[in-house]
Amino acid sequence: MKKQSNLFKLLFLFLAFFSFLNINAQEMTVTGVVTDASNGMPLPGVTVAIKGTTIGTITTPDGTYTLKANKGQILVYSFIGYKNVESVIGDQSQINIALDADVIGMEEVVVIGYGTSKKKDLTGSIQTVSADDFNQGVLSSPQQLINGKVAGVQITDGGGAPGEGATIRIRGGSSLSASNDPLIIIDGVPLDNSGVSGMRNPLNVVNPNDIETFTVLKDASATAIYGSRASNGVILITTKKGKASGLQVDYSGNVSVATPASKLDMLSADEYREVLADKFPGNVGLLGTANTDWQDEVYRNAISTDHNLALSGMVVENLPYRLSVGYNNTNGILDESSMERTTASLNLNPSLFDDHLRVNIAAKGMFINNNFSNQGAVGAAISMDPTQVIRGDEYAAYGGYFAWARPDGSPNGNAPDNPRALIDQRVDKSKVNRFVGNAQFDYKFHFLPDLRANLNLGLDMSEGKDDDGIQTLPGAAWDTDAYLRGGGYNTYVQKKENKLLDFYLQYTKALPSIDSRFDVMGGYSWQHFWAENTSGSWFNLPNEDGEYVRDPENLTRNENYLVSFFGRLNYILSDKYYVTFTLRNDGSSRFSEENRWGLFPSVALAWNMKEESFLSNSDVLSTLKMKVGYGVTGQQDIGSDYGYFGTYKSGQPTAQYMYYNSLTGSYDRIPMTTIRPNGYDENLKWEETTTYNVGFDYGFLNNRISGTLDVYLRETKDLLNQIPVPAGANLTNELVTNVGSLENKGFEFTVNATAIQNNDFTWDIGANVTYNQNEITKLTRVEDPNYLGVQTGGISGGTGNLVQIHQVGQAAGSFFVYQQVYDNDGNPIEGVYIDRDENGEFNESDLMVYKQSAPKVMLGLNTSLTYKNWDFSLVGRANLGQYVYNNMASNTGWYNSMQISGEYLNNLNRDVFNTNFNSAQYLSSYYVQKASFFRMDNITLGYDMSDLLNNSFKMRVYSSVNNAFVITGYEGLDPEVSGGIDNNVYPRPRTFLLGVNVTF
């Protein structure tokens, strides 16, 4: 055995020796030079690595390299701004490589108004976010795909409800009374901004998984082609199309768990008992024996799922298709709230007559079942006494739920409602069906291929209706009568239609003799909006006379037309100098014949400085283009289709005409309801916004570092404002008319960089900064030094309290409060404010404009890293310089609010320990609190399993967390509040997700 063992040892040494000789025989020294393929210049700093190993080197200043490697191995040459090259080592010992520049993005085709353009040919301020760059994680609504990704665009979700809508602002608001929402166009069909009843977000018509690109048009030179609807910017959404290839199946699915990210800081039951015994010992008899956290009772951990399946390919020759279906079941953290959405999408893109006729047919259907739950429970959970039980046998008369009652047993309508009763004793559901589709025909004339005709026919139809909408017992009753009658029903049905016809001709021509090219386009657009609303309500049980009380059914119909002529001219000289001119003439039925038509011009100039001789040879600078634009856009979404002529409104059934009956000697009622005229302005017209824009597109190292810088000024005139009118001059004391003006000015800066890129590792970084200053410059027809402005910003608490104002010289929606006085310790002194007019009296003349609700600076940050099969990404946002009125604290943060009449109790916000306020101080500047924040919207980690599977089968698994954390000094529930007033907002959840994407 010993001899055999020695034999094996000798054999092992023998094989090892020859293996060593063989390895050394294969190893060789490889040298070479790496150059730029365009000019032959050597490239220093190029990484030369052996594929699949960590062995490598970099080129010297003269572009040379030396590396030991084995025959058959693969060398990878990589350098920022150039395309990677691979070379297999053969018998040669010298390998010279020429790298081609990788000019990122400049040949990219982007969607613009009525057509497309190469990115390098753009003259306006346009930013596109494609599917590869969309935000990840839980995305139940389309706007979440680009939140934080586009400079100048602020997206504020309305709260954490499933499928919640969002407030979208592009370069600040341009109106006070009309809409500030951008025009949204999906596959060529402009949507009606008024939304659909029963649906939280009109954008939910399109499944986020079906979207290919978001394109944001920001300045007037880009938006003026849409004329009277473009003052607030334009968002173009394009969906994914089929590809001319074999069948491809894509599946994506995920499951997520949403948890309450935070709760409002209210007193616990024990703290509450202690404070009540100290402040109101006579009311301790109202205390209960429980320890109830009402916020815990209404919130939950919610599990949701999302599934999407898409088939794409070619049906027959020249007929690419994409068919997708999606199912989303999102449950909210407020108990019972949910959204169940089914979507279907079909895109057909045939090419006929030797590619002279291209057809795009897009159809999107959406079916939504919403359960809104009862969001009144959010506020009730904050104010409800924490010492009370949720249910009890002694409350059988109220369905078993605790309720504050009056001596006669009826529920006290002034007291907080039982939050669980609000949820359990109300059904508030809706069903919405919607279809958006269009057929677009683009024909290139056979006899003149430079001439194209484009016809777009579109239809947007929707129907929204409630599903029972039952209100029952005390928690959800409108009032005592409703409760005694067993609750009641609210019903509504809304039907809407939006029809579209667009037609334009476009002629494109190259002029080689003068190194120029141009295209000219002219067209016609017709759009008709129609809506019908039916609503009604009735009690569930008869009244004392045995009659069911039902309000008359209310039926309203509205419609408006928009007819337009538009044109655009683009001229490009030597790929250096660009001119774009657009003109649109809009006619809207919302205005009288004298004001019906408006002309909206724009002009933009661009200079591609990189192509000039003094920059063309720069190895560092790859893009530098200067853009200057001017244009006028309009705003005709004024909230009324008939604001320029007289309309009438029916009074309540009890409001009837009286007459003297001579036979009886008494006054009797005429059995006819009154009809009263509404005020109107026959000269009403659209608001107009003039925008000036100067911008630069830049890029370095073959656009591995690239971005934009834009500086803008937007001036809105003929601003709609509600002004007082002399008695007898009209049918009302106040009138909405065109009298005001405001301006927005600021800058936007974006930067995107690929910091590292090689075979195994890539690191991309993106950031954007936006600064916007909003100022009202006029609100009345004549200068009036005594005119304060338009007070707005209603709050909870008191009667008719308003905490904001539109005032000349200030930002729209600035806070309008009393200036709080503080003691030496920095604590507010109750009821003591600055006498600003120094007249020795304290009254409304001492109110002051104090801070603004809109952020002065917005930041968007994102980064993504890939290492081999792993990927990791972060997306975050920051709003700086914004303030929020903390209505949660002002309404529940004073001791006397614990008991109002001795009949019931309210909980207290812990902020009361900071103020020690005994009485309400709603108009104190103390409650206008700094709300700057940084929010980490999404963190995602994924792994591509394709290498482990068949090459035709690709799979990626990933996990993410949405709303990961918020850094802020704001002491309320959430610093991100649309409109600036923090009041009864459905909290944003923190969501954990596990998902998979499969393609085969």
Buried (B, 14 or more C-beta within 10 A) or exposed (E): EEEEEEEEEEEEEEEEEEEEEEEEEEEBEBEBBBBBBEEEEBBBEBBBBBBEEEEBBEBBEEBBBEBEBBBEBBBBBBBBBBBBBEBEBEEEEEBEBBBEBBBBBBEEEBBBBBBEBEBBBBBBBBBBBBBEBBBBBBBBBBBBBBBBBBBBBBBBBBBBBBBBBBBBBBBBBBBBBBBBBBBBBBBBBBBBBBBBBBBBBBBBBBBBBBBBBBBBBBBBBBBBBBBBBBBBBBBBBBBBBBBEEEEBEBBBBBBBBBBBBBBBBBBBBEBBBEBBEEBBEEBEEBBBEBEBBBBEBBBBEBEBEBBBBBBBBBEEEBBBBBBBBBBBBBBBBBBBBBBBBBBBBBBBBBBEEEEBBBBBBBBBBBBBBBBBBBBBBBBBBBBBBBBBBBBBEEBEBBBBBBBBBBEEEBBBBEBBBBBBBBBBBBBBBBBBBBBBBBBBBBBBEEEEEEBBBBBBBBBBBBBBBBBEBBBBBBBBBBEBEBBBBBBBBBBBBBBBBBBBBBBBBBBBEEEEEEEBBBBBBBBEBEBBBBBBBBBBBBBBEEEEEEEEBEBEEEEEEBEBBBBBBBBBBBBBBEBBBBBBBBBBBBBBBBBBEEBBBBEBBBBBBBBBBBBEEEEEEEBEBBBBBBBBBBBBBBBBBBEBBBBBEEEEEEEEEEEBEEEEEEEEEEEEEEEEBBEEEBBBBEEBBBBBBBBBBBBBBBBBBBBBBBBBBBBBEBBBBBBBBBBEBEEEEBBBEEBBBBBBBBBBBBBBBBBBBBEBBBBBEBBBBBBBBBBBEBBBBBBBEEEEEEBBBBBBBEBBBEEEBBBBBBBBEBBBBBBBBBBBBEEEEEEBBBBBBBBEEEEEEBEEEBBBBBBBBBBBBBBBBBBBBBEEBEBBBBBBBBBBBBBBBBBBBBBBBBBEBBBEEEBBBBBBBBBBEBBEBBEBBBBBBBBBBBBBBBBBBBBBBBBBBBEEEEEEEBBBBBBBBBBBEBEBEBBBBBBBBBBBBBBBBBBBBBBBBEBBBBBE
